[in-house]
Amino acid sequence: MSGTDFQTLRLAYARSADQDAAMPVHHPVVIVGAGPVGLALAIDLAQHGVRALVLDDDDKLSAGSRAICFAKRTLEICDRLGVGDRLVAKGVSWNVGKVHFQDELAYAFDLLPETGHRRPAFINLQQYYFEGYLYERARAMQGLEVRWKNRVVAVEPHGDRVVLAVETPEGTYRVEADYAVACDGSKSPLRTMLGQEAKGRVFHDRFLIADVKMNADFPAERWFWFDPPFHRNQSVLLHMQPDNVWRIDFQLGWDVDPDEERKPERVVPRVKALLGEDAQFEFEWISVYTFACQRMERFVHGRVIFAGDSAHGVSPFGARGANSGVQDADNLAWKLALVLEGKAPAALLDSYAAEREYAADENIRHSTRSTDFITPKTEVSRSFRDAVLKLAKEHPFARRLVNSGRLSLPATLAASPLNTPDGDAFSGTMVPGATIADAPVRTGGRDGWFLGHTGNRFTVVHFSAGGEPAPEVLAGLSALADAAIPVAAVVVVGKGTVSRAAQPGASAAAAAVAELDRAAVLEDAEALLAQRFDARDGTTYLIRPDQHVCARWRRFDPASIRAALARATCNT
Amino acid sequence: MSAMLNTDPNIADADDFYEALIDMHRDLTADESRLVNAKLILLLANHIGDRAVLRDAMARARDGVGAGRAAATPR
């Protein structure tokens, strides 16, 4: 299976029984588009026990490497979806970027300067691998079906369901769904069918992607050039991919003919100018693209929900397209599952819109600023840009102004209506709405990672420095696990305390930990967890199924946790 | 409470300073001068650091120049 050539893979159309049904067959969720976002959402839903049908108009995975940069947060989500290891094993991990200006190095940066995280800042991986691994995971799951060569050609929204007309090589049929999720890309046919549009700023600039296959000994770093001697007045980006493939991205300006520029005989001299006249390489993929920073005004339209590029578009600088789309799926899946199970009102889906519209604005703001820095629009903005780059070589303050892409970090949803505001004093970054930080932990004598013990469900994380949570805490955790919306328990104990407590015959302590058979007991292996969460003995966090902080307190109080859970699920 | 932009006389030997400012641009083309000015602004802005002071200074610099928005900062 690992040897599959995802570039040439053809995914066969197969007739479905739905096509022979007299009436449209009902599905809880129909996902339109089997790209990174649609597949991630389908897997997530299936993990929640929700049947997902994915319709894709094509019979192939991504043509070309496209997204390539998958950020740490995406990898953490993919860990939850069961494909993280495969992605990281195949991908090129990198943390270091170098910025060149004209003929010299301006500075280098490290995106993940601290240790104690399972995943790197980024991996580079061709999008067809990302999709291929998700697809192979999806295919192995119960209750998840992908239908290829199934093109949605009409959408009929109703108050309580949505009906889709689907065109296949054997004619058109209809399916009905409680919810349809449009993961159908930046040109989203569903968006057009609903008479909606994405609005924003179109940039008048063209960029050339040349993916070349060659044996080169460049390190696995992101190299960015402003105004280099081999491509004057424009920018160039070089990035390593697996299989000896290198992504080279040349800014071309607006006044070029895209059809001419993608001809190999035009691209060869540009690549040789960078690599040298004697460089030996073959083209894997050539593409000329433009972009816009835009979004739909609202991501939820009754029973049709938009996620990924259909909902929002960004410039490629900062790798915020596929990464933010996967975060959309991460945000939506658990909410859809709770609503479909009748455990939360449809208002919970409005929080998807509110949270991800906010995140889209943040991504658009960052990627617009990067674009304006990379491609200055006036003489004076060019002067400031060049001044920053000149100063960056010697002055650390100026390095912070260099913007070759603020590389994708998850949005902190600080204003989310699902958060319970702090009542107790905390410092640090783990505010309500933040995605939780990772840290190394030990459990059952084995090394592991904190994030792996959270996600998919609501989780209470209780810090018990001495290793022995009080009996009332244990009883409280147990009761929460039995609630209508179950809350899993994680007890974090100080380094070295769990082994002492778990020793046979260690009486009270051993008994206390034995009580915890329904909770994960994690040893804070390098004391990083308590540090990153500003935790003291008794500190308690409520974590969402998508690993965002909901609420936190300095002591364990089941009533507060229940209230925060109700708020986080719109059950108030 | 942020500090205010200081617009009171604050530079000793004002004439010396002004001469040095003009000298900084000697023998430069207009493009080079624009670059040097930009570097100078960035260095000084970082030294000041306070966003409110910088915002005030930008508004006063823009005041009365060109069309569009005027200075937003009241005196």
Boltz contact constraints between the chains, C-beta under 6 A:
constraints:
  - contact:
      token1: [A, 383]
      token2: [B, 34]
      max_distance: 6.0
  - contact:
      token1: [A, 383]
      token2: [B, 35]
      max_distance: 6.0
  - contact:
      token1: [A, 383]
      token2: [B, 38]
      max_distance: 6.0
  - contact:
      token1: [A, 384]
      token2: [B, 38]
      max_distance: 6.0
  - contact:
      token1: [A, 386]
      token2: [B, 35]
      max_distance: 6.0
  - contact:
      token1: [A, 387]
      token2: [B, 35]
      max_distance: 6.0
  - contact:
      token1: [A, 387]
      token2: [B, 38]
      max_distance: 6.0
  - contact:
      token1: [A, 387]
      token2: [B, 39]
      max_distance: 6.0
  - contact:
      token1: [A, 387]
      token2: [B, 42]
      max_distance: 6.0
  - contact:
      token1: [A, 391]
      token2: [B, 39]
      max_distance: 6.0
  - contact:
      token1: [A, 397]
      token2: [B, 46]
      max_distance: 6.0
